[in-house]
Amino acid sequence: MPNTLEPAGKIPPSTRVAIAVSRYNAPVTSRLLDAAVATLVAAGIDDGAVDVAWVPGSFELSFAADRLAATGRYAAVLCLGAIIRGETSHDRHIAQAAATGIEACGRSRGIPVVFGVLTCDTLAQAVARAGGGHGNKGHECAEAAIAMIGLSAAISAPS
């Protein structure tokens, strides 16, 4: 029978988490941030152990995440943003760069770096996904970070 690795039990309150959040579309991203922080606190992480780094837009999230992860202070970094389609293809380029950069950061730094960037056609869709009827991606992002922090601990634990 194979060994199954599951997230470790409760996360210690001393666990530090960073959140990089985009100022662009702040009415949406601030709702994502509020839900993420509430979820982390509900999981037992002290709110004083959550650091928030505001960046201009979603394109800059991967840079901030990489710098935060490089410090070695955090068990995970959450990246929150909202990219809304406009009249040109600009949104697709920003979304691709953000996704690629965030994924690469997590692999290169060896900690969970979680993608919580909305990519929507309309502002209404973004609002719906930021607590307005279709859940809250900030909450989901924090839940993923908590699970990955626990799984990382289980992987690192001596057998």
N, C-alpha and C positions, 0 to 999 in steps of 0.2 A: 504494500500500500504506500503510495507516495506521501511525502510530508507536505502539508498545506501551510503556507505562510499567510497569516491573517494579521490585520492591524493589531498592535499591542493594545492593552486595555486603556485605561484613562490617561489622557495627556497631562503631564505635570503642569501646574499653574505657572511654573517658571519658564515654560516654553515661550520663545520669542518668535513672533511672526511679523513679516513686513507686508505692506500692501502698497503697490504702485497703482495710482489711479489717475485717469485722464481728466483734465479740467475741461476739455472740449466736450460739449454736451453735458455740462455739469448738472443740470436738473435731473438727468438720468443717472449719471455716474455717482452722484452723491447718494442716491437711493440704493445703488448697488453696494456702496461703501458701508452705509448704515446697516444693511442686512448682513454683510460679511462680518463686521465687527460684532454685531449681536450674536451671530452664530458661533463665532470663536469664543466669546465670553460665556455663552450657554454651555459650551463644551469644557469649560473650566480654565480657559486661558485668561489670565488677568488682563484687563483692558490697558493697563500700564505697560504690558509686554507686547503691545501691538503698535508698530510704528507705521505711519502713513506718509508716503512720498507722492506729492502731487506733481504731475508732469503736464506739459502743454497739450499733448494729444496722444492717441493710441500708438502712433509711430514711435514715440519716445519711451513707451513702456518697457521694451526689451533692454534698452540701455540702463534704465533705472533698476530694473530687476537684476541685471547682471552686476551692477555696482553693489546693490544691497546683498545679493548672495555672496559676493566676493568677500564681504566682511567676516563671514563665518559666525555671525551673531544669531542667525535666524534658522529655524527648523524648516521654514517654507516661505515662499514669496507668492502673493496673489497679485495678478494683473487684471485691473478692471478698466473697461473702456466701453465706448458706444460709437460705432461707426455706422452712419446712416447714409444710404445711397443718395447721391445728388444727380445732377444732370449729365455728369461725365463719368468716366471710369475710375476716377481718382480713389473712390472708396475701395475698389477691389485691390488696387496697388497697396493702399495702407493696410487693409486687412491681411493680405498675403505677407507683407513685411512684418506685421505685428505677430502673426501666428508663427512664422518661421523663426523670428528672433526669440520669442518666448520659449518655444520648444528647444531651441539650441542652448539657451541659457540653462534650462533645467538639466539637460544632459551634461553640459560642460562643467557645471558647478556641483553636481551630485546631490542636489536637494530638490524637493518638489517646487516647481515654478508653474503655477496653475493659470490656465487661460480662462479669464472671465470677461471676454470682450464680446459685446453684442455686435452682430453684423446684420442690420435690418434694412428693409426697403423704405420704411417710413418712421417718423417720430412716434406715431401711435404704436407701432410694433415694438419699438424700443421701450416705451413707457409700460406696455403690457408685460414685458419681460423683466422689468425693474420693479415688480411688486404690484402691477396694475392688472392682474387677471391671469397671467401665464407664469406664475411663480416669480422668483427673483434670482437672477443669475449670480448676484453677489452671495446670496445664501448658499446656492449650489456650489459655487467656487470655494467657499469656506469649508463646506462639508467635504469636498474632494481633498482639500489641503489637510484637513484633520485625518482623513483616512490614509492619506499618503505619508503623513508624519508617523502615524502608528505603524504602517507597513514598513517604512524605513527602519524604525526601531526594531521591529520583528526580524527583519533581514540582518540587521547588525548585531542582534543578541547572540551570545554564545550558545551553541547547541548543547 
